[in-house]
Every structure is written in C-alpha cells, then in structure tokens.
C-alpha cells in the first residue's frame, strides 16, 4: 500500500521542527548567558552586590582558640556582609595557675603569663571552611596564621598547609611583628622586621600569590616627644625587598596605645606616592583605629582626603573577634559613617568592596595555580651542607 503525504501533516512537522529549533537556540543562548555570568562573577560582583561591605579583617576565634562556628558567622553576616577573610589568632594565651589562680584569662592583657604560637589554628580554619557548601565557601577567603615569624622554617609551614588543604587559603595573616604589649609576651625569640625568616615568608607569599596581612605598629608605645619611629623605617625597607608580594598593612600602624605619630597621614601619603611601594595596601580595621580617625572633623576630613587621593589602596575591615550578634559585628561599620560620607560614591565602593574583591580574586587564581602545579609532588631533599649534617637519608 502506498501512502500519500498529507500536506497538513507536512506543514505541521515543519512547524514542530521550527519550534524545536527555536527552543534549542533559546536554550543555547541561556547557557551562554549563564556561562558569561559565571565568568563575570570570577572577576567582579561588586556592581550587583547589595551588601554593605566585604570584611578584610576578621577573627573567627580568640586568644584561647574559642569563638563561634563559621556557620554561626554566616548567620551574623546575613545579607549585610558579602565576603570576608577568615582566620583565627595565631597565639594562644597560657593559663598559668601560678599567675592567675582559678581565673582563666581569655585576653593577653588579663595575665602576665606568656603567649605561644598555636599552629593547629590553620587546620581548624581549613576544616571549618571545608564544612561549608561550595556556594557558602565563595563568601570566604581563609588565611594561614599558625606560624612563628622568627622561624626560618615558617615558610615551609605555609607551603605544607597549602599542599595539605588545596583550594582553601587565599593569604597569610593577620600575624604580628611589633605589637604593643603582645610581642614581649610571646615565648621564645622576639619577632623582628630585619629577621631573614620574615623575608622567606614574604618571598614565598609573592611566589604563590598569597595576600599578606601584617600587623606592625608604626611606633613603640609611649615614645618620647620627637623620637624617630625607627619601626617605620624598617617596615619600609621590608616592603621594598618584596615588590612582588601583595601586602596589607593592618590598622595603618595604629593600636590600642600606639597613637598616630606626628604627621601620620603625611607619612602614609608619602608612602602611597612611592612607586617602590605600589604593592602595599592599608586597612582601617579595628575600633581603636576608628577613635583616632573620628577624633575631630579635621581628622575625618584629612583621612577622607587621603582615601579619595589613593582610592585603590585602602580596605575596610572590622577586626571583630567571634561576634555574638550582627548588631555587635556591624557596630564599627556604622561608627565610620562620618568618614564614609566624605568619600566619593565610587571611592567608598572601592574601600568597602572593590579593593577587597580585586586583591583576593587575584590571590585565589594565583594560589590555585600554584597548588595545581605543586600539590602531590614529592619535595626535593636538599643536598647536605657542612652545617646541616648529612641529611635525612644518612645511614
């Protein structure tokens, strides 16, 4: 039997094919759009982010390694904070019964007992991060802090952490070299800006792309009038020795009792104008810093003028430590309202979000590339030297 083609059915089939093709085109365009959006997210999300700020300076735990969980911190952040660094405290406050008896100190000013470096903090931060969903992880940039900056092996610790927890860390810090009453309380050798161990740390950070968040006071506590802030000279020399390392100088060098030196903002202005320090950035975290910046209308204006002059070099952070509530966490942000009001809209966005995103997005890409090339590879055992003996393979 021979069937004749039905003209109506033929036309219907053509229309179905057209409809199917149109759906395929639409679906393809949708995939292209989503892919473009995804790649754009890897570069910049600030333009469509409705959060208040990204936090360049946040401690999940305190000086006795206690705090809140990262899941609770997500609730504290809510929709107000889009992204945040994530690190603990690299120092553990010892509870010396001989010193404070039954009183258990939770802060370094609460006892004369020493502090010591606590390397387990890096594993804790890494496992906390890994407990999050992939979407939640995108909101955090964990940092390595559990190393002793006086130890020539400190850079090896950082390398070991990266290889053990690939895909986790974006930087190192906050770690301290000279910090008011902290430095002298730490067991062992006192940290120094001239120690080659610190140079090894910054050199390795530059090699891998890790962002460095370093605390170093601009001066000693209670200096004599007219005394030269020698720490500032040493800090500048350190930074210049590592031009390929992205550095954030925490708190602009200020502290609880370390007050601004004379012409502080002029000194910072000169540093940011120096082409040999173009890799150095500054955060204005901590409520102790806010009290200096907000001390008078003149100090507010002078700081705003400086940020407006160098809008790509400043970041905002809270320096909060395990906040109990969103209200407590956001308090410092609202404190800075008088300063924010004197920034241009574009520069305010850079301070609060844009500079964070630019620095840490670049770090993510570079560090992941380094990890891909190095994770899983056996370390090359260095040849024995007269001072180190015959090495680990010696009989």
N, C-alpha and C positions, 0 to 999 in steps of 0.2 A: 504494500500500500504506500502510495506517495502522498505525503502531507504538503500542503501548500502553506507558505509563510503567511501568517496573519499580519497585515500591515499595522493593526492596532498594537499587537504584541511586540512587533519590531520597534515601533516608536517608544513603547513603554520600556523596553530593555535599554534603549539608548538613554532615556531619561534617568533610569536607575544607575547606569554607568556614569553619567554626568554627576549625579548626586553623590555616588561613591567617591568619584574623583575629587569633588569639591570637599567632601569630608576629609579625604586624605590630605589635601592641600592645607585645609584649616588646621588639621592635627599637626602637620609638619610645621606650620608657622607657629603654632602654640609651643611645640617642643623647642624651636629656635628661640622664641621669646623667653621661655623658662631658662634655657641654657645661657642666654645673654644676661638674664637677671642674676643667675648663679655666679657667672664670672664677674659681673659687676660687683656683687657682694664681696668678692675677694679683694676688690680694690677700694671701694668706698660705699659705705652705707649711711654716712652721716646725713646726707641730704634728705633722706626719708626716715630718719630716726627721730622719734618724738620724745626720747628720754631726756633727762636734764643734763647728764654728763657721763663720761667714762672715767673710772677711778684709776689713776696711775699709781696709787699708793695705798694698799690695803693689807692688813694683817688678819689672817683667819684665827690665829692663836696668839697667846700672850707669853709672858716671861716664864711661865711654868707649864707651857705647852698645852694649855687648856683654852677653850673658846666655844664657838658654835660650829655646827656642821656646815659643809658647803651647801647642803640642801636648804638649811635654815637661812643661810646667807642669801640664797636665791629669792627666798620669800621677802627678806629685808630689802633687797634691791627692787623687787617688783618690776614695775614698768618705769620707774624713776631713773634707774641707772642701767644703761645699755650694756656696757662691758666693764670688766675690772681686772686688774692684776690680782694675783692670788699667791700669798706667801705667809709663812709663819714668822717666828722670831728665831734667829739663829743661835740665840743664847738662852741657856737655862739658868734660872736663879736657884742657887743651892739653898736648901733649908738646913741651916746649921743649928742644931739644938743648943749647942754651947753659946750661940749668939742670941737667938730669939726665943728659945724655950719652946713652949707649946704654940706660940704664934707662928703661923705658916705664912711667910711673905709671898706675895704674888707680883711684886714690882721691885725693880732694882733699888729704889730709894727707901724701901721698907726694912732693909737689913744691911749690915756690914759684911755679910757673907759673900763669897766671890760668885761670879758668873762663869760658866764654861760653855764651850761650843757644843751644840746639840745637832749632830748630823742626821739623826732619824727624821728631823722635820721635813727633809726633801722627800723621803718615801711616803710620809703621811700626806703631804700635799699632792703628790702624784696619785696615790690611791684614792684620795678624795675626788680629784679631778676625773679619774677613770670610772668612778661610780656614777657619773652624770651621763645623761643621754647625749648623743652627738650634737643635737641642737643646743642643749644646755652648755656643752663644752665650748661652743663658739663664743660664748659670752665671757670666757676667762682666758687670761694669759698667766699661767703659773710661772713662778720664779724660783731659782735654786738659791738657797741661802745657807745651807748647813756646812759651811767650810770655814777653816781658820785662815784668815788672810796673811798670817805670818808664816804659814807652812808652804814650803816650796812644792809640796805635793797637792796643794789646794786645787790647782788647775786640773790635776788628774782626777780628783774627786768630782769636779764638774763634768769632765768628759765621761766618767763612769756613770753618772746619773743620767746623762743624755742617752747613752747607749743602753742602759737598763730600762729606761722609760721613754722610748722614742715616741714622738707625736704629742708630747705633753708640754715641755717647757719652752718659753719664749725669751727668758732673760735670767739674770742673776741679781740678787738683792731683794730687799734693801739690806745691805751689810754696812757696817760702820768701821771707820779707821779711827778718827779722833771724834769722840762724842762725850762732851761734858763729863759727868761722873761715871760713865759706863766704862770707858777704856781702861781706867786704872783698876777696875774691879775684876777684869777678866783674868782668869788663871793663865799662867804661862807668859810668853813673850808679849810685850805691848806692840800693837799694830802700828805701822808707820807708813807714810806716803813714799818713803825712799826705799822700802824693802823690795828686793827683787822678786819676792813671792807675789807681791801685788802686781808687778809688771807681767809676770807669767799669766796671772788671772785675766788681766785686760787684753793681753795679746791673744789668748785663746778665745776670748769672747769676740774679738774682732774677726778671728778666723772663722768662727761658726755663725756669726750674725746675732749672737745673744745681746740683748739690751742690758746695759749695766746701770743699776740704780744704787748709787753710793751716797752714804751719809758721811760728811766730813764738815765739822764746824769751821766757820770762817775765821774764828779766833778762839783763844782759850777763855775759860770762864773768868770774869772779873779781872781783865787786864789793866795795867797801869795806863794812865792817860798818855796818849801819844805813842804808845808801844806798837811796834810794827807787827802786823798779823802774819808771822812767818809761815803759818799753815797755808795761807792763801798763795804764797809764792811756791811752796812745794806742790800744792794741788795743781796750779797752772802747769808746772813742769811735768807732772804725771800725765795730765791730759794731753799735752803736746807730744809726749812719747808714744801716744796711741791714737793717731789720727784716723785710723780705720775702724775704730770702736765707737758704737753709738752709746753715749753716756748721758744719764740724767743725774744732775746734782740735786740731791734731796734738800728741800726746805730753803734753798738759796743760801745754805750755810748757817742758818739761824737755829736756835734751840731754846730750851726752857730757860736757861740763864745766859746763854750766849747771845748777846744782843747785837743789833746791827753796828758795824764799825762805822766810824766817821766816813761820810760819802759812800755808803754801801751801794746805793743804786748807781752811782757814777762808776764804781768799780765793776759792777755787773755789766753796765753799759759798755765799758771799755773791753771787757772780756768777750761779749757777744759781737762786738765790732771786729774782733781779731780773727783774721782769716785762718789762723792756725788752730782756732778753737770752734770751728763751724760744726763739728760733730758733737758739741756739748749742748745739752738742753737743761732746763731748770724746772723743778716742780715747786708749787707753792702750797704743798700739803701741810697739815698739822694746825690745830687751833692756836698753838703757841706762836706760829708764824703769822697767823691772822691778826693777833693782837698788836704786832708791830706794824703791819701794813695798814690796819684800820685805826691806828692811834690818833690820827688827825686828818682833817681834809687835805692838808698838804701832802701827807704820806700816801694817802689814797690816790691823789692826782698824779704824784710822781711815779708811783708803781704802775698806774694805768697808762701813763705816757710811755713808760719803758716797754710794756707789753704791746702797746699799739705800734711802737717802733720796731720791735722784733716779734711779730705775731706767730712766727713759725717755731719759736724756741721755748715756749712755755707750756707746761701741762698742769692740770688741776688734779689734786688727789686729796683724799680725806685724812689719810694716816690713821683711820679708825682701827681699833683692835677688838675683834669679836663683839660688834654692837648688839645690844639686846633687842633693839626695835628699829624700825625705819625712821621714826622721829629722831632718835639719838644719832643714827647714821647720817641723816641729811642736815643735821644742825649746822655743821661747818659750811655747807654749801650756801645756806641762807645767810650765814654770817657775812659772806663775801659779797652780798648784794650791792653794797655801795661801790665796790670795785668794779663789778660786772657792768654796772650802769654807766661807767665812764669808758667802756670799751666799745669799739665799733661793732655792729652785729656780726660782721664776718670774723673779726678777731676774737670775739667772745666765743664763737663756734669753734674756732681753732683751739683756743685754750681749753675748752671743756670737752671737746670730742675729736676734732680733726687731727691735731698733732699726735694724740694717742693712737688713733687709727693708722696714721701714716707710719709711725715708728714700729708699732707692734705687728702690723700686717707684713711689713718688710722683714721683720725678725722671723715671723712664722715661716715665710717662704725660704729664707736662707738657712735657718736651723733645720727645717725638714730636709732640705737638700743635703746638708752635711750629714745628718743621721742616715739618710739613704745610702750614702757613699761609705759610711764607716760602721754602722751597726752590724754586728755579726762577724766582723773581720777580726782575726787574731791580732793582738798587739805585737809589734816588733820589739823583741827584747834588745835593749841597747847593749852595745859591746862593753865588756868590763873595763873599768878605768882604775888607775892606781889608788884612787881614793874610795872607790865603792867596792873593792874586792873583786872576786871572780864571777859575781852574778849568781842568779838563782839556779843556773844549770851546773854549778860547780859540784864536783864529787865530794 
